[in-house]
Amino acid sequence: MNLSAPKNVTWIIAVVIGLLGFISNFVAIPVIGGFGFWMLFIGFALLAVATFIEGL
């Protein structure tokens, strides 16, 4: 199994999603609501998938 670094755009999107999820646990963000944990999970999952799929 070959692992590859994710593209910069994928990395930035995953970090932004993860940070929004993390911050929403401490500050009430109306758009996100109660999905903070899931946004954090999706951000980390996106990073993990991007290391397995080349070109993502």
C-alpha positions, -999 to 999 in steps of 0.1 A, spaced: 0 0 0 15 33 -11 6 64 8 8 98 -7 5 133 7 -28 150 0 -30 180 -23 -28 215 -7 -65 222 -15 -77 190 0 -56 196 31 -69 232 35 -105 221 31 -101 193 57 -84 216 82 -111 243 78 -139 217 83 -121 203 113 -115 237 128 -151 247 123 -162 215 140 -138 221 169 -147 257 174 -185 249 173 -181 228 204 -172 260 223 -190 287 205 -225 286 191 -224 288 153 -259 290 139 -253 274 106 -234 244 120 -257 238 150 -251 204 167 -229 189 140 -196 200 155 -184 164 163 -194 152 128 -176 180 111 -145 173 131 -148 136 121 -153 144 84 -123 166 84 -100 139 98 -116 113 76 -110 134 45 -73 137 54 -71 99 60 -88 91 27 -66 116 8 -35 98 20 -47 65 5 -60 78 -28 -34 93 -50 -43 126 -66 -69 136 -41 
